[in-house]
Amino acid sequence: MEFLRIKNVAVVSLVSLFAVGCSSTPTSDQTDQSVVQTGSMPSTAGVATSKPVVAEGLEQDQASRVAELFASLQGKRVHFEFDRAEIKQEYLDVIKKHAQYLELNPNARLTIEGHCDERGTREYNLALGERRGNAVKDALMAQGVNPNRLNVISFGKDMPLVDLSNEQAWQQNRRAEFAY
């Protein structure tokens, strides 16, 4: 399991280095009139880490609102019941806030990561993680988010948030994460 985490981090790092090497540097005018949006990648702890990406064309008050909303979403996840992909009522506010963020920041794209606990086969958990990610995607689309801005990926049981084998850990590992 540790090898898979290291492999995933290495792949993401290589892709990030390639993307940074191919990106252009904004001028100071672009930076002054924009807000820093954060792109996320999975880290070895299963928590998103940030990489700045410039979103252009936002007015100062809108840029502040976007940054504030984004900050309020950090660390928020959607958790699921055992062997389920239905979104619980208590997580609808998290989904609404992500929809608001996407509405205010038209350049943002979102990857929804589906995760499972360690029980079950790898194949079953990959499929369940995808169903969980798609459930969140469907909820965002119901809030008016364009599906072309959303991507779903399943990590199944390969990237646990808590690396223990008990009910509390399993509850934390059954989740969907948001990566911009």
N, C-alpha and C positions, 0 to 999 in steps of 0.2 A: 504494500500500500504506500509506503514511504517513497519507493522508487517511482510509482506513478505520479505522485505529487511533484517530485523533483523533475520528472520528464515533462509534465504539463507546464511547470514554471519555466523550464528551459525553452520550450517551444514558444510560449507567449513572449519571453524575453527576446528571442531571435526575431520574431515577427515585429515586435515593438522597435527593435533597433533598425530593422529594414524600413519600417514606416517613418521613423524619425529621420533617417538618412535621405529619404525621398521627399520629405515635406519641405515647404518653403518657410522662410522666417518672416513673420509679419513686420510691417513698418511700425514706427512708433505711433503714427496716426491711427493705424488699425488697432493697436493695443489700447490706446486711450479711449476709443469709442466702442469697446467691446467688453464682454464679460468673459471671465475664464470659466469654461465649462469643464467638468472633470470627466475623463475617460477612466474606466475601471478595468482591472485585470485581476484574475484570481491570484491570491498569494498563497504561500504554503500553509497559512493558518485558516484558509477558507474565507477570509475577509477581504473585501475589495481594497485595492490600493489605488491611489490617484495619480493621474498623469494629466497635466494641463493641456487643453485644446481650446483654441480661440474661436468663439462664436461671434461673427461679425454682424454689424448693422443694428444692434440693440441700443435704444436710448438709455441714458444714465439711470433713470428711475426704474425702467424695465430690467436693466442689467442688474441692479441691486436686488430687485424682487426675485429674479431668476437665481442669483447667487444665494440669497437667503432661503429660498425654497429648496434648492439643491442641498444646502447644508442641513436642513431639517430632515432630509431623506437618508442621510448617511447612517449606515448600520441597520436600516429598516429591512425586514424580510417578511415573506409570507410563509407561515408554517402550515403543515398539513397533518391530518390524522393518518394513522397507520393504513397503508394500502389504499389511500384515497387521493384524488386530485381535485376535489371540490374546495373552493375557496370559502373559508369561514367568514362570517359576518364581521368579525373584529378586524379583518385585514382589508376591508373595502376602502377605508380611509387612506391607507398606504397607497393603494392602487389609484385612487382619485388624485392624490398629491403627485404621483408620477405622471398622470395624464395632464395635470395642470403644468408641470414642469415642461413636458414635451410641447404643450400648446404655446407656452411663453418662449420656448427656445426652439425655433423651427429647424435649426441645423443639427439638433441632437438626434442620435440614434440609440436605441436601447437593445441590449442583449439580455434576455431572461434566461437564467441558469436554473435548471431543475435538478434537485438533489434528493437522495433517499438515504435511509438508514442502511446498516450493513446486512440486514436480513434479506434473504431471497437471492436468486442467481444474478449474476452480472447483467445478463440480457434482460431479465424481467425488470430490474431496477433502472436500466437505461430507458426502457419503454415507459416506465412509471414516471421517471424524471421528465421525459418529454411531454407526457400528458399534463404534468403539473405546470411546466413552462407554458404550454399551450392554453391552459386554463387561465393563467395570468394574462397572456396575450389577448385572449378573447375578452377578458374583463376590461383591458385597456382599450380595445377596439370598441367595446360598448360605450366607453367614455368619449369616443370620437377620435381616438388616435389612429392615424393612417397605418395599416398593416405593413406597408413598405418600409417603415421606420423601425420595425420590431423584428428581432431575430430570436429564435429559441434554440438552446443547446442543452443537452442532458449530460450530466456527469454521473448519473446513477449513484452508486455508493462509493465512487472513487475519490471524492474530495469531502470527507466528513468535516463538519465544523468542530465537533467534539470527538476525539479519538478514544472513546470508551465504549464498553458494551453493557449498557444499562438503559432503563426506560427513559431517564432524563436526557441522556446523550442522544438516544434515538429520536426523541421529540425535537431536539434542536437540529438534528441532521435532516429531518424531513422538511425541506424548505425550497423556496424559489428566491434567488438573489437577482439583483438588478445591476447591470454593468453598462455604463455609458462610455 
